[in-house]
Amino acid sequence: MIVIETEQDTDGRWIAEVPDLPGVMVYSEDHDGAIARAKAMALRIIAERLENGEEVPDLESLFATHA
């Protein structure tokens, strides 16, 4: 399972991060947008790792969202 953590910044933007995938941290004007961007970036990184034969997180239950 890939966990997405979200938090609202002091400037009002939303931050979404995937702690298990270093480098996956995105900003958006709204909560849903931040989650969507984090999912897209996580999928890109997972695809790249699969192509390179690298280890990937458990994909059985792909995403969970935590605020």
The first five atom37 places (N, CA, C, CB, O) and aatype in JSON, in Angstrom:
{
  "aatype": [12, 9, 19, 9, 6, 16, 6, 5, 3, 16, 3, 7, 1, 17, 9, 0, 6, 19, 14, 3, 10, 14, 7, 19, 12, 19, 18, 15, 6, 3, 8, 3, 7, 0, 9, 0, 1, 0, 11, 0, 12, 0, 10, 1, 9, 9, 0, 6, 1, 10, 6, 2, 7, 6, 6, 19, 14, 3, 10, 6, 15, 10, 13, 0, 16, 8, 0],
  "atom_mask": [
    [1, 1, 1, 1, 1],
    [1, 1, 1, 1, 1],
    [1, 1, 1, 1, 1],
    [1, 1, 1, 1, 1],
    [1, 1, 1, 1, 1],
    [1, 1, 1, 1, 1],
    [1, 1, 1, 1, 1],
    [1, 1, 1, 1, 1],
    [1, 1, 1, 1, 1],
    [1, 1, 1, 1, 1],
    [1, 1, 1, 1, 1],
    [1, 1, 1, 0, 1],
    [1, 1, 1, 1, 1],
    [1, 1, 1, 1, 1],
    [1, 1, 1, 1, 1],
    [1, 1, 1, 1, 1],
    [1, 1, 1, 1, 1],
    [1, 1, 1, 1, 1],
    [1, 1, 1, 1, 1],
    [1, 1, 1, 1, 1],
    [1, 1, 1, 1, 1],
    [1, 1, 1, 1, 1],
    [1, 1, 1, 0, 1],
    [1, 1, 1, 1, 1],
    [1, 1, 1, 1, 1],
    [1, 1, 1, 1, 1],
    [1, 1, 1, 1, 1],
    [1, 1, 1, 1, 1],
    [1, 1, 1, 1, 1],
    [1, 1, 1, 1, 1],
    [1, 1, 1, 1, 1],
    [1, 1, 1, 1, 1],
    [1, 1, 1, 0, 1],
    [1, 1, 1, 1, 1],
    [1, 1, 1, 1, 1],
    [1, 1, 1, 1, 1],
    [1, 1, 1, 1, 1],
    [1, 1, 1, 1, 1],
    [1, 1, 1, 1, 1],
    [1, 1, 1, 1, 1],
    [1, 1, 1, 1, 1],
    [1, 1, 1, 1, 1],
    [1, 1, 1, 1, 1],
    [1, 1, 1, 1, 1],
    [1, 1, 1, 1, 1],
    [1, 1, 1, 1, 1],
    [1, 1, 1, 1, 1],
    [1, 1, 1, 1, 1],
    [1, 1, 1, 1, 1],
    [1, 1, 1, 1, 1],
    [1, 1, 1, 1, 1],
    [1, 1, 1, 1, 1],
    [1, 1, 1, 0, 1],
    [1, 1, 1, 1, 1],
    [1, 1, 1, 1, 1],
    [1, 1, 1, 1, 1],
    [1, 1, 1, 1, 1],
    [1, 1, 1, 1, 1],
    [1, 1, 1, 1, 1],
    [1, 1, 1, 1, 1],
    [1, 1, 1, 1, 1],
    [1, 1, 1, 1, 1],
    [1, 1, 1, 1, 1],
    [1, 1, 1, 1, 1],
    [1, 1, 1, 1, 1],
    [1, 1, 1, 1, 1],
    [1, 1, 1, 1, 1]
  ],
  "atom_positions": [
    [[0.84, -1.17, 0.0], [0.0, 0.0, 0.0], [0.89, 1.23, 0.0], [-0.96, 0.0, 1.21], [1.9, 1.28, 0.71]],
    [[0.52, 2.21, -0.78], [1.24, 3.47, -0.85], [0.43, 4.5, -0.09], [1.49, 3.91, -2.34], [-0.73, 4.75, -0.42]],
    [[1.03, 5.1, 0.92], [0.34, 6.08, 1.75], [0.67, 7.48, 1.25], [0.74, 5.92, 3.24], [1.83, 7.81, 1.02]],
    [[-0.37, 8.29, 1.1], [-0.21, 9.69, 0.73], [-0.57, 10.53, 1.94], [-1.09, 10.06, -0.52], [-1.68, 10.46, 2.45]],
    [[0.39, 11.33, 2.4], [0.14, 12.23, 3.52], [-0.12, 13.63, 2.99], [1.34, 12.23, 4.52], [0.59, 14.1, 2.09]],
    [[-1.13, 14.29, 3.53], [-1.46, 15.64, 3.08], [-1.43, 16.61, 4.25], [-2.85, 15.66, 2.41], [-1.65, 16.25, 5.41]],
    [[-1.16, 17.86, 3.91], [-1.09, 18.92, 4.9], [-1.32, 20.25, 4.19], [0.28, 18.91, 5.67], [-0.88, 20.44, 3.06]],
    [[-2.0, 21.16, 4.86], [-2.2, 22.47, 4.27], [-1.1, 23.4, 4.77], [-3.6, 23.04, 4.61], [-0.88, 23.53, 5.98]],
    [[-0.42, 24.05, 3.85], [0.67, 24.97, 4.16], [0.11, 26.29, 4.68], [1.56, 25.21, 2.92], [-1.09, 26.56, 4.53]],
    [[0.96, 27.1, 5.28], [0.51, 28.38, 5.84], [0.02, 29.34, 4.77], [1.64, 29.02, 6.61], [-0.76, 30.26, 5.06]],
    [[0.46, 29.14, 3.52], [0.01, 30.02, 2.44], [-1.28, 29.53, 1.78], [1.1, 30.14, 1.39], [-1.75, 30.12, 0.8]],
    [[-1.87, 28.45, 2.32], [-3.13, 27.93, 1.8], [-3.01, 26.78, 0.82], [0.0, 0.0, 0.0], [-3.98, 26.07, 0.58]],
    [[-1.82, 26.6, 0.26], [-1.64, 25.49, -0.68], [-1.63, 24.18, 0.08], [-0.33, 25.66, -1.48], [-1.34, 24.13, 1.27]],
    [[-1.96, 23.11, -0.64], [-1.93, 21.76, -0.07], [-0.66, 21.06, -0.52], [-3.18, 20.95, -0.48], [-0.25, 21.18, -1.67]],
    [[-0.06, 20.32, 0.4], [1.13, 19.52, 0.13], [0.71, 18.06, 0.24], [2.31, 19.86, 1.13], [0.02, 17.67, 1.18]],
    [[1.13, 17.26, -0.72], [0.9, 15.81, -0.65], [2.25, 15.13, -0.84], [-0.14, 15.32, -1.74], [3.03, 15.5, -1.72]],
    [[2.52, 14.13, 0.0], [3.81, 13.46, -0.01], [3.6, 11.96, 0.13], [4.72, 14.0, 1.11], [2.69, 11.5, 0.83]],
    [[4.47, 11.2, -0.54], [4.48, 9.75, -0.4], [5.8, 9.4, 0.3], [4.35, 9.01, -1.8], [6.84, 9.33, -0.35]],
    [[5.75, 9.17, 1.61], [6.99, 8.94, 2.37], [7.8, 7.74, 1.88], [6.66, 8.74, 3.81], [9.02, 7.74, 1.99]],
    [[7.15, 6.72, 1.34], [7.86, 5.52, 0.88], [8.53, 5.69, -0.48], [6.91, 4.36, 0.81], [9.28, 4.82, -0.92]],
    [[8.26, 6.8, -1.15], [8.88, 7.07, -2.45], [9.58, 8.42, -2.38], [7.81, 7.05, -3.61], [8.96, 9.45, -2.63]],
    [[10.86, 8.42, -2.04], [11.6, 9.68, -1.94], [11.44, 10.55, -3.19], [13.07, 9.41, -1.69], [11.53, 10.06, -4.31]],
    [[11.21, 11.81, -2.97], [11.05, 12.75, -4.08], [9.62, 13.01, -4.47], [0.0, 0.0, 0.0], [9.35, 13.92, -5.26]],
    [[8.67, 12.23, -3.94], [7.27, 12.46, -4.28], [6.68, 13.43, -3.25], [6.46, 11.12, -4.32], [6.18, 13.02, -2.2]],
    [[6.75, 14.71, -3.58], [6.13, 15.76, -2.79], [5.63, 16.81, -3.78], [7.12, 16.37, -1.74], [6.4, 17.34, -4.58]],
    [[4.34, 17.09, -3.72], [3.74, 18.01, -4.68], [2.89, 19.05, -3.94], [2.89, 17.25, -5.72], [2.49, 18.84, -2.8]],
    [[2.64, 20.16, -4.63], [1.78, 21.22, -4.12], [0.6, 21.4, -5.05], [2.57, 22.54, -3.97], [0.69, 21.14, -6.25]],
    [[-0.51, 21.85, -4.49], [-1.68, 22.17, -5.29], [-2.52, 23.2, -4.54], [-2.51, 20.9, -5.61], [-2.39, 23.37, -3.33]],
    [[-3.38, 23.88, -5.27], [-4.27, 24.86, -4.67], [-5.35, 24.22, -3.82], [-4.9, 25.72, -5.74], [-5.91, 24.86, -2.93]],
    [[-5.67, 22.94, -4.09], [-6.71, 22.26, -3.31], [-6.27, 20.85, -2.93], [-8.03, 22.21, -4.09], [-5.34, 20.29, -3.52]],
    [[-6.95, 20.29, -1.96], [-6.62, 18.98, -1.41], [-6.68, 17.88, -2.47], [-7.56, 18.64, -0.27], [-5.75, 17.09, -2.6]],
    [[-7.78, 17.83, -3.22], [-7.94, 16.79, -4.24], [-6.87, 16.89, -5.33], [-9.32, 16.89, -4.88], [-6.37, 15.87, -5.82]],
    [[-6.53, 18.11, -5.69], [-5.49, 18.3, -6.7], [-4.14, 17.8, -6.23], [0.0, 0.0, 0.0], [-3.38, 17.22, -7.0]],
    [[-3.84, 18.03, -4.96], [-2.57, 17.56, -4.4], [-2.5, 16.04, -4.41], [-2.38, 18.1, -2.98], [-1.47, 15.46, -4.73]],
    [[-3.61, 15.4, -4.05], [-3.64, 13.93, -4.05], [-3.48, 13.4, -5.47], [-4.96, 13.41, -3.44], [-2.72, 12.46, -5.7]],
    [[-4.17, 14.0, -6.42], [-4.07, 13.56, -7.82], [-2.65, 13.69, -8.34], [-5.03, 14.36, -8.71], [-2.14, 12.79, -9.0]],
    [[-2.0, 14.81, -8.04], [-0.63, 15.01, -8.5], [0.34, 14.03, -7.85], [-0.18, 16.44, -8.21], [1.26, 13.54, -8.5]],
    [[0.13, 13.75, -6.56], [1.0, 12.79, -5.86], [0.84, 11.39, -6.46], [0.68, 12.77, -4.34], [1.82, 10.68, -6.65]],
    [[-0.4, 11.0, -6.75], [-0.64, 9.7, -7.36], [0.06, 9.61, -8.72], [-2.14, 9.44, -7.52], [0.71, 8.61, -9.01]],
    [[-0.07, 10.65, -9.53], [0.53, 10.64, -10.86], [2.05, 10.54, -10.76], [0.14, 11.9, -11.63], [2.67, 9.78, -11.5]],
    [[2.66, 11.31, -9.85], [4.11, 11.27, -9.71], [4.56, 9.91, -9.18], [4.59, 12.41, -8.79], [5.57, 9.37, -9.63]],
    [[3.81, 9.36, -8.22], [4.16, 8.05, -7.67], [4.11, 6.98, -8.76], [3.2, 7.68, -6.51], [4.99, 6.13, -8.83]],
    [[3.09, 7.03, -9.6], [2.98, 6.05, -10.69], [4.14, 6.17, -11.67], [1.66, 6.23, -11.42], [4.64, 5.16, -12.17]],
    [[4.57, 7.4, -11.95], [5.72, 7.59, -12.85], [6.98, 6.96, -12.25], [5.95, 9.09, -13.12], [7.74, 6.28, -12.94]],
    [[7.19, 7.19, -10.97], [8.38, 6.65, -10.3], [8.31, 5.13, -10.24], [8.53, 7.23, -8.88], [9.32, 4.46, -10.48]],
    [[7.15, 4.58, -9.92], [6.99, 3.12, -9.87], [7.25, 2.51, -11.24], [5.57, 2.75, -9.37], [7.93, 1.49, -11.35]],
    [[6.71, 3.13, -12.28], [6.92, 2.62, -13.64], [8.41, 2.63, -13.99], [6.14, 3.46, -14.67], [8.92, 1.67, -14.57]],
    [[9.09, 3.71, -13.65], [10.52, 3.79, -13.93], [11.29, 2.71, -13.18], [11.06, 5.18, -13.56], [12.2, 2.09, -13.74]],
    [[10.93, 2.48, -11.92], [11.6, 1.44, -11.14], [11.34, 0.06, -11.73], [11.13, 1.49, -9.67], [12.26, -0.77, -11.79]],
    [[10.11, -0.2, -12.16], [9.79, -1.5, -12.78], [10.62, -1.7, -14.04], [8.29, -1.59, -13.1], [11.15, -2.79, -14.26]],
    [[10.71, -0.67, -14.86], [11.48, -0.77, -16.1], [12.95, -1.04, -15.84], [11.34, 0.51, -16.91], [13.62, -1.69, -16.64]],
    [[13.46, -0.56, -14.72], [14.88, -0.72, -14.38], [15.14, -1.91, -13.47], [15.4, 0.53, -13.73], [16.27, -2.11, -13.02]],
    [[14.11, -2.69, -13.2], [14.28, -3.87, -12.37], [14.52, -3.56, -10.9], [0.0, 0.0, 0.0], [15.06, -4.39, -10.17]],
    [[14.13, -2.37, -10.47], [14.33, -1.97, -9.08], [13.12, -2.38, -8.23], [14.57, -0.45, -8.98], [12.05, -2.7, -8.75]],
    [[13.31, -2.34, -6.92], [12.26, -2.7, -5.99], [11.14, -1.66, -6.0], [12.83, -2.85, -4.57], [11.4, -0.46, -6.09]],
    [[9.9, -2.13, -5.92], [8.73, -1.24, -5.87], [7.88, -1.6, -4.65], [7.88, -1.34, -7.19], [7.96, -2.72, -4.15]],
    [[7.07, -0.64, -4.17], [6.18, -0.94, -3.05], [5.14, -1.99, -3.43], [5.49, 0.34, -2.56], [4.94, -2.27, -4.61]],
    [[4.49, -2.55, -2.43], [3.41, -3.52, -2.64], [2.31, -2.84, -3.46], [2.85, -4.05, -1.28], [1.79, -1.79, -3.07]],
    [[1.96, -3.43, -4.58], [0.97, -2.82, -5.47], [-0.42, -3.44, -5.35], [1.44, -2.94, -6.89], [-1.33, -3.04, -6.08]],
    [[-0.6, -4.39, -4.45], [-1.89, -5.07, -4.31], [-3.01, -4.09, -3.97], [-1.81, -6.16, -3.23], [-4.07, -4.11, -4.6]],
    [[-2.78, -3.25, -3.02], [-3.75, -2.21, -2.66], [-3.0, -0.91, -2.85], [-4.31, -2.39, -1.16], [-2.29, -0.47, -1.94]],
    [[-3.15, -0.28, -3.98], [-2.21, 0.75, -4.43], [-2.14, 2.0, -3.56], [-2.56, 1.15, -5.79], [-1.05, 2.36, -3.11]],
    [[-3.24, 2.68, -3.31], [-3.17, 3.96, -2.61], [-4.07, 4.02, -1.4], [-3.51, 5.07, -3.56], [-5.18, 3.49, -1.41]],
    [[-3.6, 4.67, -0.37], [-4.41, 5.03, 0.8], [-4.11, 6.5, 1.09], [-4.11, 4.1, 2.06], [-2.97, 6.94, 0.92]],
    [[-5.1, 7.25, 1.52], [-4.92, 8.67, 1.77], [-5.06, 8.94, 3.27], [-5.95, 9.51, 0.96], [-6.01, 8.48, 3.91]],
    [[-4.11, 9.68, 3.82], [-4.13, 10.07, 5.23], [-3.97, 11.58, 5.33], [-3.03, 9.35, 6.03], [-3.06, 12.15, 4.74]],
    [[-4.84, 12.21, 6.09], [-4.72, 13.66, 6.3], [-4.07, 13.93, 7.63], [-6.09, 14.35, 6.22], [-3.88, 15.09, 7.99]]
  ]
}
